[in-house]
Amino acid sequence: MAFVRCDAGYTPAVQEATEATQATVTLTVDGSTRTATVDTRTSLLDALRERLGVTAPKKGCDHGQCGACTVLLDGRRTLSCLALAVAQQGRVVVTASGLDDSGDPHPMQEAFVEHDALQCGYCTPGQICSAVGVLEEAAAGHPSLVTDPDATAGHAVPLSDEEIRERMSGNLCRCGAYVGIVAAIRDVAAQRSQVPAS
């Protein structure tokens, strides 16, 4: 279908098509109920940033390869650039800005600062959301590629450095702050007794 513009605006057929591709979505974002009208092809990332003004998740690759857009969707790590906003109706989205509703930094945020787990900071919100998700997944017993299935079947997965690196492998840091990132996650995991005994 050709889009024809005349002096009076778009033709009625084009206006109907435009209205048909719009949808209203309501989400709970960082503890607040938010509603936006979006094109049905809009990613959750674009809805958060462009429609709702939530700028913690970053657009890195827009192809699900870098992890800068990672958020927690109903408590699970999600690449928001790959999720359609309209498919998330009624769901709970937590960004790095909403991890702790007390106004204090989340323990993972404090650990990232303490261990210099950032440089430019662009990937940091996605790294932190992913790290929080890693702790929850391991506590729930979800295995990774390097998890020993015999040792952890049905139990929490201890977070060794190898386990942390594998679980965080979908989050890239162009500055190379990986040593600090692993140390920060290890520190918070130790506080939660999720690190194997040495």
GUTOR-617436 format. One record per atom (N, C-alpha, C): atom name; x, y, z. Coordinates in Angstrom, 3 decimals. Atoms other than C-alpha are relative to their C-alpha. Layout:
MARMI CA X Y Z
...
END
This chain:
MARMI N 0.840 -1.165 0.000
MARMI CA 0.000 0.000 0.000
MARMI C 0.891 1.236 0.000
MARMI N -0.767 -1.234 0.076
MARMI CA 1.409 3.393 -0.963
MARMI C -0.563 1.004 0.999
MARMI N 0.430 -1.040 -0.922
MARMI CA 1.304 6.168 1.605
MARMI C -0.056 1.314 -0.765
MARMI N 0.217 -1.205 0.783
MARMI CA -0.159 9.203 -0.089
MARMI C -0.375 1.136 0.941
MARMI N 0.315 -1.157 -0.813
MARMI CA -0.131 12.594 1.564
MARMI C -0.592 1.063 -0.910
MARMI N 0.621 -1.095 0.747
MARMI CA -2.466 15.279 0.340
MARMI C -0.057 1.214 0.930
MARMI N 0.054 -1.216 -0.801
MARMI CA -3.119 18.838 1.585
MARMI C -0.785 -0.188 1.292
MARMI N 0.838 0.217 -1.180
MARMI CA -5.703 17.541 4.057
MARMI C 0.596 -1.031 0.951
MARMI N -0.621 1.015 -0.856
MARMI CA -3.307 14.979 5.565
MARMI C 0.046 -1.327 -0.719
MARMI N -0.033 1.331 0.594
MARMI CA -3.073 11.254 4.998
MARMI C -1.392 -0.400 -0.460
MARMI N 1.296 0.489 0.482
MARMI CA -5.800 9.524 3.070
MARMI C -0.652 -0.838 1.092
MARMI N 0.682 0.765 -1.060
MARMI CA -8.450 7.768 5.220
MARMI C 0.526 -1.419 0.161
MARMI N -0.501 1.374 -0.106
MARMI CA -7.081 4.309 4.403
MARMI C 1.309 -0.032 0.789
MARMI N -1.269 -0.062 -0.709
MARMI CA -3.653 5.319 5.688
MARMI C -0.235 0.362 1.466
MARMI N 0.305 -0.361 -1.381
MARMI CA -5.144 6.945 8.809
MARMI C -0.519 -1.212 0.766
MARMI N 0.510 1.204 -0.655
MARMI CA -7.031 3.725 9.593
MARMI C 1.127 -0.978 0.290
MARMI N -1.115 0.916 -0.209
MARMI CA -3.870 1.675 9.153
MARMI C 0.879 0.482 1.154
MARMI N -0.805 -0.550 -1.081
MARMI CA -1.964 4.031 11.469
MARMI C -0.670 -0.241 1.342
MARMI N 0.721 0.215 -1.250
MARMI CA -4.653 3.821 14.155
MARMI C -0.033 -1.482 0.365
MARMI N 0.059 1.435 -0.259
MARMI CA -4.799 0.033 13.800
MARMI C 1.318 -0.541 0.550
MARMI N -1.285 0.472 -0.501
MARMI CA -1.084 -0.275 14.622
MARMI C 0.338 0.587 1.361
MARMI N -0.213 -0.582 -1.328
MARMI CA -1.455 1.632 17.914
MARMI C -0.696 -0.841 1.060
MARMI N 0.613 0.720 -1.115
MARMI CA -2.151 -0.037 21.259
MARMI C 0.421 0.681 1.298
MARMI N -0.317 -0.544 -1.315
MARMI CA -2.264 1.074 24.857
MARMI C 0.468 -1.143 0.883
MARMI N -0.563 1.018 -0.884
MARMI CA -0.113 -0.871 27.299
MARMI C 0.207 0.616 1.381
MARMI N -0.199 -0.431 -1.377
MARMI CA -0.069 -0.593 31.079
MARMI C 0.982 -0.957 0.669
MARMI N -1.058 0.758 -0.664
MARMI CA 2.993 -1.729 33.008
MARMI C 0.231 0.567 1.392
MARMI N -0.499 -0.523 -1.266
MARMI CA 4.241 -1.443 36.550
MARMI C 1.506 0.109 -0.180
MARMI N -1.412 -0.253 0.255
MARMI CA 7.652 0.159 36.084
MARMI C 0.621 0.603 1.255
MARMI N -0.687 -0.452 -1.208
MARMI CA 9.903 0.510 39.113
MARMI C -0.971 0.416 1.095
MARMI N 0.965 -0.215 -1.067
MARMI CA 6.885 0.369 41.404
MARMI C -1.155 0.916 -0.321
MARMI N 1.075 -0.912 0.388
MARMI CA 4.667 2.843 39.527
MARMI C -0.752 -0.547 -1.204
MARMI N 0.801 0.425 1.148
MARMI CA 1.788 1.974 37.214
MARMI C 0.113 1.067 -1.069
MARMI N -0.224 -0.929 1.120
MARMI CA 2.505 3.551 33.837
MARMI C -0.747 -0.512 -1.220
MARMI N 0.746 0.339 1.206
MARMI CA 0.435 3.618 30.646
MARMI C 0.547 0.808 -1.162
MARMI N -0.472 -0.676 1.207
MARMI CA 1.554 4.465 27.132
MARMI C -0.712 -0.570 -1.218
MARMI N 0.507 0.449 1.292
MARMI CA 0.146 4.284 23.637
MARMI C 1.207 -0.145 -0.912
MARMI N -1.169 0.305 0.816
MARMI CA 2.672 2.650 21.347
MARMI C -0.419 -0.662 -1.300
MARMI N 0.153 0.780 1.214
MARMI CA 2.961 1.282 17.858
MARMI C 0.159 -1.464 0.413
MARMI N -0.047 1.410 -0.407
MARMI CA 2.398 -2.468 18.108
MARMI C 1.347 -0.662 -0.285
MARMI N -1.331 0.537 0.301
MARMI CA 5.913 -3.029 16.747
MARMI C 1.075 0.554 0.931
MARMI N -0.952 -0.646 -0.893
MARMI CA 7.562 -1.011 19.541
MARMI C 0.564 -0.990 1.013
MARMI N -0.634 0.865 -1.002
MARMI CA 10.063 -2.847 21.708
MARMI C -0.266 0.555 1.395
MARMI N 0.134 -0.438 -1.387
MARMI CA 9.782 -2.715 25.472
MARMI C 1.040 1.065 0.306
MARMI N -1.055 -0.993 -0.215
MARMI CA 13.086 -0.827 25.487
MARMI C -0.417 1.370 -0.510
MARMI N 0.403 -1.284 0.561
MARMI CA 11.768 1.888 23.179
MARMI C -1.202 0.588 0.732
MARMI N 1.142 -0.498 -0.766
MARMI CA 8.497 2.136 25.113
MARMI C 0.478 0.601 1.319
MARMI N -0.520 -0.517 -1.262
MARMI CA 10.407 2.557 28.369
MARMI C 0.719 1.334 -0.200
MARMI N -0.829 -1.194 0.189
MARMI CA 12.856 5.130 27.028
MARMI C -0.750 1.149 -0.662
MARMI N 0.577 -1.068 0.809
MARMI CA 10.830 7.057 24.461
MARMI C -1.402 0.408 0.426
MARMI N 1.379 -0.308 -0.387
MARMI CA 7.271 6.858 25.798
MARMI C -0.157 0.283 1.486
MARMI N 0.167 -0.133 -1.446
MARMI CA 7.763 6.598 29.551
MARMI C 1.140 0.769 0.672
MARMI N -1.097 -0.786 -0.550
MARMI CA 11.042 8.481 30.030
MARMI C 0.877 -0.751 0.993
MARMI N -0.817 0.830 -0.886
MARMI CA 12.734 5.577 31.845
MARMI C 1.309 -0.281 -0.740
MARMI N -1.239 0.050 0.777
MARMI CA 16.354 5.870 30.767
MARMI C 1.071 -0.929 0.568
MARMI N -1.016 0.922 -0.539
MARMI CA 18.145 3.286 32.944
MARMI C 0.395 -1.070 -1.019
MARMI N -0.429 0.970 1.018
MARMI CA 18.023 0.528 30.298
MARMI C 0.526 0.741 -1.235
MARMI N -0.648 -0.682 1.123
MARMI CA 20.302 1.485 27.416
MARMI C -0.165 -0.777 -1.293
MARMI N 0.033 0.632 1.318
MARMI CA 20.096 0.815 23.704
MARMI C 1.443 -0.137 -0.468
MARMI N -1.366 0.252 0.445
MARMI CA 23.386 -0.805 22.773
MARMI C -0.012 -0.493 -1.429
MARMI N -0.038 0.608 1.328
MARMI CA 22.986 -3.145 19.828
MARMI C -1.377 -0.055 -0.651
MARMI N 1.385 0.121 0.470
MARMI CA 19.166 -3.307 19.508
MARMI C -0.258 -1.342 -0.693
MARMI N 0.152 1.339 0.576
MARMI CA 19.611 -6.991 18.530
MARMI C 0.115 -1.100 1.049
MARMI N -0.080 1.000 -1.063
MARMI CA 19.803 -8.739 21.925
MARMI C 1.362 -0.624 0.176
MARMI N -1.332 0.587 -0.064
MARMI CA 23.546 -9.266 21.726
MARMI C 0.901 0.610 1.058
MARMI N -0.939 -0.667 -0.917
MARMI CA 25.000 -6.835 24.300
MARMI C -0.461 0.026 1.451
MARMI N 0.503 0.007 -1.362
MARMI CA 22.744 -6.889 27.373
MARMI C -0.185 1.356 0.646
MARMI N 0.135 -1.336 -0.596
MARMI CA 22.743 -3.105 27.920
MARMI C -1.455 0.332 0.347
MARMI N 1.425 -0.273 -0.203
MARMI CA 18.928 -3.160 27.826
MARMI C -0.653 -0.933 1.008
MARMI N 0.564 0.999 -0.912
MARMI CA 18.506 -5.895 30.460
MARMI C -0.818 0.651 1.107
MARMI N 0.879 -0.386 -1.105
MARMI CA 15.604 -5.378 32.863
MARMI C -0.501 -1.289 0.649
MARMI N 0.657 1.145 -0.624
MARMI CA 13.808 -7.672 35.273
MARMI C -1.477 0.100 -0.332
MARMI N 1.399 0.042 0.409
MARMI CA 10.417 -8.623 33.863
MARMI C -0.661 -1.101 0.812
MARMI N 0.590 0.935 -0.962
MARMI CA 8.297 -10.256 36.546
MARMI C 1.089 -0.796 0.713
MARMI N -1.083 0.609 -0.755
MARMI CA 11.583 -10.987 38.320
MARMI C 1.029 -0.768 -0.800
MARMI N -0.945 0.756 0.844
MARMI CA 13.363 -12.644 35.374
MARMI C 0.745 0.946 -0.934
MARMI N -0.789 -0.827 0.920
MARMI CA 16.176 -11.176 33.284
MARMI C -0.603 -0.049 -1.391
MARMI N 0.579 -0.094 1.337
MARMI CA 14.881 -9.961 29.949
MARMI C 0.749 1.057 -0.797
MARMI N -0.575 -0.986 0.911
MARMI CA 16.489 -8.225 26.992
MARMI C -1.166 0.822 -0.543
MARMI N 1.183 -0.799 0.342
MARMI CA 14.008 -5.387 26.590
MARMI C -0.025 0.424 -1.461
MARMI N 0.006 -0.357 1.424
MARMI CA 15.087 -4.667 23.005
MARMI C -0.643 -1.094 -0.848
MARMI N 0.584 1.116 0.751
MARMI CA 13.743 -8.094 21.958
MARMI C -1.451 -0.283 0.381
MARMI N 1.367 0.245 -0.469
MARMI CA 10.416 -7.945 23.820
MARMI C -0.931 1.089 -0.530
MARMI N 0.971 -0.989 0.453
MARMI CA 7.407 -6.270 22.228
MARMI C -0.733 0.570 1.207
MARMI N 0.647 -0.673 -1.129
MARMI CA 5.883 -3.719 24.596
MARMI C -1.431 -0.488 0.195
MARMI N 1.411 0.387 -0.134
MARMI CA 2.287 -4.753 23.832
MARMI C -0.171 -1.403 0.568
MARMI N 0.079 1.360 -0.542
MARMI CA 3.045 -8.358 24.820
MARMI C 0.248 -0.023 1.508
MARMI N -0.324 -0.062 -1.423
MARMI CA 3.977 -7.169 28.321
MARMI C -1.128 0.615 0.829
MARMI N 1.140 -0.615 -0.678
MARMI CA 0.536 -5.797 29.260
MARMI C -0.167 -0.551 1.420
MARMI N 0.252 0.375 -1.386
MARMI CA 0.092 -5.811 33.055
MARMI C 1.190 -0.564 0.750
MARMI N -1.170 0.618 -0.651
MARMI CA 3.589 -7.086 33.815
MARMI C 0.794 1.021 0.811
MARMI N -0.831 -0.832 -0.875
MARMI CA 6.109 -5.747 36.327
MARMI C 1.403 0.091 -0.586
MARMI N -1.328 -0.261 0.543
MARMI CA 9.294 -4.178 34.951
MARMI C 0.818 0.706 1.074
MARMI N -0.903 -0.655 -0.941
MARMI CA 12.191 -3.361 37.264
MARMI C 1.296 0.303 -0.744
MARMI N -1.261 -0.420 0.598
MARMI CA 15.140 -1.372 35.960
MARMI C 1.008 0.200 1.124
MARMI N -1.020 -0.246 -1.021
MARMI CA 18.392 -0.596 37.755
MARMI C -0.406 1.150 0.914
MARMI N 0.457 -1.127 -0.822
MARMI CA 16.721 2.594 39.003
MARMI C -1.022 -0.406 1.049
MARMI N 1.066 0.400 -0.910
MARMI CA 13.969 0.668 40.761
MARMI C 0.294 -1.237 0.821
MARMI N -0.339 1.227 -0.724
MARMI CA 15.864 -2.180 42.410
MARMI C -0.258 0.099 1.501
MARMI N 0.213 -0.174 -1.439
MARMI CA 15.526 -0.712 45.902
MARMI C -0.937 1.184 0.190
MARMI N 0.988 -1.071 -0.140
MARMI CA 12.418 1.276 46.752
MARMI C 0.164 0.818 1.275
MARMI N -0.228 -0.763 -1.225
MARMI CA 13.870 2.585 50.029
MARMI C 0.707 1.325 -0.278
MARMI N -0.756 -1.196 0.332
MARMI CA 15.822 5.275 48.197
MARMI C 1.502 -0.204 0.152
MARMI N -1.417 0.334 -0.137
MARMI CA 19.137 3.626 49.110
MARMI C 0.431 -0.850 -1.193
MARMI N -0.466 0.889 1.073
MARMI CA 21.323 1.871 46.548
MARMI C -0.222 -1.463 0.378
MARMI N 0.129 1.444 -0.178
MARMI CA 20.672 -1.832 46.109
MARMI C 1.391 -0.548 0.349
MARMI N -1.313 0.577 -0.314
MARMI CA 23.469 -4.035 47.545
MARMI C 0.852 -0.284 -1.245
MARMI N -0.778 0.250 1.214
MARMI CA 24.475 -4.950 43.984
MARMI C 0.575 1.306 -0.538
MARMI N -0.511 -1.295 0.453
MARMI CA 24.807 -1.272 43.056
MARMI C 1.180 0.430 0.867
MARMI N -1.101 -0.342 -0.907
MARMI CA 26.964 -0.691 46.144
MARMI C 1.237 -0.840 -0.303
MARMI N -1.129 0.894 0.306
MARMI CA 29.126 -3.706 45.265
MARMI C 0.682 0.407 -1.304
MARMI N -0.602 -0.445 1.264
MARMI CA 29.645 -2.441 41.707
MARMI C 0.904 1.208 0.233
MARMI N -0.832 -1.170 -0.301
MARMI CA 30.934 0.862 43.074
MARMI C 1.240 -0.420 0.790
MARMI N -1.104 0.435 -0.861
MARMI CA 33.071 -0.815 45.747
MARMI C 1.080 -0.752 -0.773
MARMI N -0.961 0.816 0.751
MARMI CA 34.711 -3.173 43.229
MARMI C 0.400 0.615 -1.340
MARMI N -0.313 -0.673 1.271
MARMI CA 35.116 -0.615 40.412
MARMI C -0.476 -0.830 -1.186
MARMI N 0.559 0.871 1.032
MARMI CA 32.854 -2.768 38.263
MARMI C -0.632 0.805 -1.136
MARMI N 0.495 -0.831 1.095
MARMI CA 32.237 0.054 35.816
MARMI C 1.092 0.981 -0.387
MARMI N -0.889 -1.070 0.427
MARMI CA 34.131 2.580 33.764
MARMI C -0.852 1.094 -0.619
MARMI N 0.822 -1.053 0.604
MARMI CA 32.035 4.565 31.302
MARMI C -1.417 -0.010 0.557
MARMI N 1.319 0.104 -0.622
MARMI CA 28.832 3.293 32.922
MARMI C -1.143 -0.308 -0.941
MARMI N 1.105 0.214 0.941
MARMI CA 26.839 2.742 29.740
MARMI C -0.672 -1.350 0.195
MARMI N 0.568 1.344 -0.139
MARMI CA 26.373 -0.994 30.268
MARMI C -0.418 -0.311 1.424
MARMI N 0.170 0.303 -1.419
MARMI CA 26.145 -0.766 34.063
MARMI C -1.439 -0.298 0.415
MARMI N 1.362 0.347 -0.423
MARMI CA 22.331 -0.642 34.479
MARMI C -0.420 -1.405 -0.442
MARMI N 0.313 1.344 0.482
MARMI CA 21.961 -3.772 32.339
MARMI C 0.802 -1.056 0.730
MARMI N -0.838 0.934 -0.752
MARMI CA 24.875 -5.460 34.099
MARMI C -0.587 -0.234 1.391
MARMI N 0.526 0.120 -1.359
MARMI CA 23.342 -4.752 37.512
MARMI C -1.314 -0.776 0.007
MARMI N 1.258 0.767 0.064
MARMI CA 19.870 -5.993 36.532
MARMI C 0.281 -1.467 -0.280
MARMI N -0.341 1.381 0.316
MARMI CA 21.418 -9.099 35.044
MARMI C 0.607 -0.692 1.218
MARMI N -0.633 0.579 -1.184
MARMI CA 23.528 -9.678 38.172
MARMI C -1.037 -0.337 1.071
MARMI N 1.072 0.276 -0.964
MARMI CA 20.448 -9.409 40.401
MARMI C -0.798 -1.223 -0.461
MARMI N 0.695 1.157 0.549
MARMI CA 18.695 -11.866 38.090
MARMI C 0.789 -1.285 0.170
MARMI N -0.873 1.171 -0.187
MARMI CA 21.676 -14.248 38.282
MARMI C -0.155 -0.544 1.412
MARMI N 0.134 0.450 -1.395
MARMI CA 21.418 -14.363 42.085
MARMI C -1.318 -0.722 0.224
MARMI N 1.318 0.620 -0.186
MARMI CA 17.701 -15.165 41.930
MARMI C -0.094 -1.336 -0.734
MARMI N 0.033 1.251 0.766
MARMI CA 18.103 -17.799 39.211
MARMI C 0.797 -1.092 0.696
MARMI N -0.840 0.989 -0.684
MARMI CA 20.929 -19.531 41.090
MARMI C -0.672 -0.461 1.296
MARMI N 0.683 0.358 -1.252
MARMI CA 18.981 -19.417 44.377
MARMI C -1.175 -0.940 -0.268
MARMI N 1.145 0.848 0.359
MARMI CA 16.016 -21.031 42.593
MARMI C 0.434 -1.350 -0.585
MARMI N -0.502 1.278 0.504
MARMI CA 18.264 -23.846 41.320
MARMI C 0.036 -0.123 -1.507
MARMI N -0.073 0.056 1.459
MARMI CA 18.236 -22.907 37.628
MARMI C 1.446 -0.224 -0.430
MARMI N -1.385 0.277 0.399
MARMI CA 21.358 -24.474 36.073
MARMI C 0.443 0.862 -1.179
MARMI N -0.585 -0.634 1.182
MARMI CA 23.693 -22.854 33.566
MARMI C 0.754 -1.077 -0.761
MARMI N -0.775 0.952 0.799
MARMI CA 25.917 -24.496 30.974
MARMI C 1.100 -0.669 0.825
MARMI N -1.123 0.546 -0.772
MARMI CA 28.674 -25.004 33.565
MARMI C -0.424 -0.610 1.339
MARMI N 0.480 0.555 -1.266
MARMI CA 26.490 -26.172 36.467
MARMI C 0.102 -1.515 -0.011
MARMI N -0.075 1.454 -0.160
MARMI CA 27.197 -29.706 37.694
MARMI C -1.398 -0.495 0.345
MARMI N 1.387 0.414 -0.246
MARMI CA 23.739 -31.310 37.369
MARMI C -0.143 -0.988 1.152
MARMI N 0.075 0.980 -1.086
MARMI CA 24.537 -34.064 39.866
MARMI C 0.085 0.664 1.370
MARMI N -0.231 -0.639 -1.298
MARMI CA 25.631 -31.695 42.615
MARMI C -1.121 0.956 0.399
MARMI N 0.952 -1.060 -0.326
MARMI CA 22.761 -29.209 42.380
MARMI C -1.442 -0.325 -0.337
MARMI N 1.368 0.332 0.419
MARMI CA 19.656 -31.058 41.198
MARMI C -1.010 0.366 1.093
MARMI N 1.048 -0.410 -0.919
MARMI CA 16.741 -29.326 42.881
MARMI C 0.463 0.902 1.128
MARMI N -0.545 -0.836 -1.067
MARMI CA 19.011 -27.135 45.056
MARMI C 0.548 1.294 -0.598
MARMI N -0.620 -1.251 0.444
MARMI CA 20.444 -23.634 44.884
MARMI C 1.357 -0.300 -0.628
MARMI N -1.273 0.173 0.694
MARMI CA 23.412 -23.347 42.548
MARMI C 1.032 0.912 0.647
MARMI N -1.062 -0.847 -0.560
MARMI CA 26.611 -22.144 44.267
MARMI C 0.630 0.832 -1.120
MARMI N -0.521 -0.898 1.028
MARMI CA 28.044 -19.158 42.412
MARMI C 1.517 0.127 0.078
MARMI N -1.453 -0.105 0.169
MARMI CA 31.696 -19.838 41.658
MARMI C 0.271 1.084 -1.033
MARMI N -0.346 -0.990 1.024
MARMI CA 33.576 -17.353 39.479
MARMI C -0.355 -0.513 -1.389
MARMI N 0.331 0.587 1.304
MARMI CA 33.140 -19.731 36.533
MARMI C -1.517 0.080 -0.247
MARMI N 1.462 -0.056 0.113
MARMI CA 29.382 -19.888 37.188
MARMI C -0.465 1.432 -0.262
MARMI N 0.358 -1.410 0.189
MARMI CA 29.139 -16.090 37.445
MARMI C 0.342 0.444 -1.415
MARMI N -0.402 -0.408 1.353
MARMI CA 31.110 -15.569 34.214
MARMI C -0.931 -0.581 -1.058
MARMI N 0.899 0.629 0.971
MARMI CA 28.921 -18.048 32.331
MARMI C -1.361 0.686 -0.002
MARMI N 1.338 -0.592 -0.102
MARMI CA 25.681 -16.529 33.607
MARMI C -0.028 1.449 -0.471
MARMI N -0.066 -1.404 0.413
MARMI CA 26.823 -12.972 32.833
MARMI C 0.522 0.160 -1.426
MARMI N -0.631 -0.066 1.318
MARMI CA 28.202 -13.848 29.382
MARMI C -0.836 0.741 -1.041
MARMI N 0.837 -0.747 0.939
MARMI CA 25.274 -12.153 27.642
MARMI C 0.045 1.500 0.202
MARMI N -0.140 -1.433 -0.261
MARMI CA 26.214 -8.763 29.087
MARMI C 1.425 0.418 -0.313
MARMI N -1.323 -0.425 0.439
MARMI CA 29.106 -7.088 27.318
MARMI C 0.385 1.341 0.606
MARMI N -0.550 -1.255 -0.504
MARMI CA 31.333 -4.325 28.699
MARMI C 1.170 0.360 -0.910
MARMI N -1.062 -0.381 0.931
MARMI CA 33.391 -2.552 26.067
MARMI C 1.219 0.552 0.715
MARMI N -1.135 -0.522 -0.771
MARMI CA 35.561 -1.007 28.787
MARMI C 0.800 -1.104 0.668
MARMI N -0.729 1.132 -0.565
MARMI CA 36.534 -4.444 30.095
MARMI C 0.016 -0.043 1.516
MARMI N 0.073 0.000 -1.468
MARMI CA 35.383 -4.121 33.714
MARMI C -0.409 -1.358 0.562
MARMI N 0.483 1.328 -0.378
MARMI CA 34.726 -7.866 33.907
MARMI C 0.529 -0.498 1.346
MARMI N -0.568 0.464 -1.269
MARMI CA 37.081 -8.564 36.834
MARMI C -0.779 0.611 1.160
MARMI N 0.764 -0.667 -1.042
MARMI CA 35.261 -6.000 38.963
MARMI C -1.441 -0.459 0.049
MARMI N 1.385 0.474 0.051
MARMI CA 31.853 -7.221 37.804
MARMI C -0.120 -1.354 0.699
MARMI N 0.025 1.324 -0.644
MARMI CA 32.601 -10.815 38.833
MARMI C 0.220 0.163 1.502
MARMI N -0.272 -0.213 -1.427
MARMI CA 34.014 -9.585 42.161
MARMI C -1.220 0.574 0.716
MARMI N 1.190 -0.607 -0.608
MARMI CA 30.923 -7.479 42.846
MARMI C -1.097 -1.037 0.206
MARMI N 1.035 1.038 -0.102
MARMI CA 28.564 -10.371 42.134
MARMI C 0.393 -1.025 1.053
MARMI N -0.483 0.947 -1.005
MARMI CA 30.718 -12.731 44.196
MARMI C -0.228 0.553 1.412
MARMI N 0.158 -0.639 -1.300
MARMI CA 30.599 -10.250 47.096
MARMI C -1.457 -0.060 0.477
MARMI N 1.421 0.018 -0.379
MARMI CA 26.802 -9.970 47.078
MARMI C -0.472 -1.439 0.189
MARMI N 0.359 1.412 -0.161
MARMI CA 26.443 -13.729 46.598
MARMI C 0.506 -0.529 1.341
MARMI N -0.549 0.437 -1.289
MARMI CA 28.699 -14.267 49.645
MARMI C -0.855 0.532 1.148
MARMI N 0.890 -0.560 -1.022
MARMI CA 26.479 -11.951 51.677
MARMI C -1.277 -0.824 0.118
MARMI N 1.213 0.825 0.020
MARMI CA 23.589 -14.191 50.674
MARMI C 0.318 -1.482 0.154
MARMI N -0.465 1.386 -0.181
MARMI CA 25.613 -17.391 51.311
MARMI C -0.217 -0.848 -1.252
MARMI N 0.136 0.726 1.256
MARMI CA 25.547 -18.378 47.625
MARMI C 1.347 -0.328 -0.642
MARMI N -1.322 0.280 0.537
MARMI CA 29.300 -18.717 47.165
MARMI C 0.492 -1.301 0.612
MARMI N -0.494 1.267 -0.552
MARMI CA 30.858 -22.195 47.513
MARMI C 1.147 0.232 0.984
MARMI N -1.084 -0.096 -0.984
MARMI CA 33.180 -22.723 50.469
MARMI C 1.334 -0.269 -0.689
MARMI N -1.337 0.152 0.616
MARMI CA 36.852 -22.387 49.536
MARMI C 0.740 -1.152 0.612
END
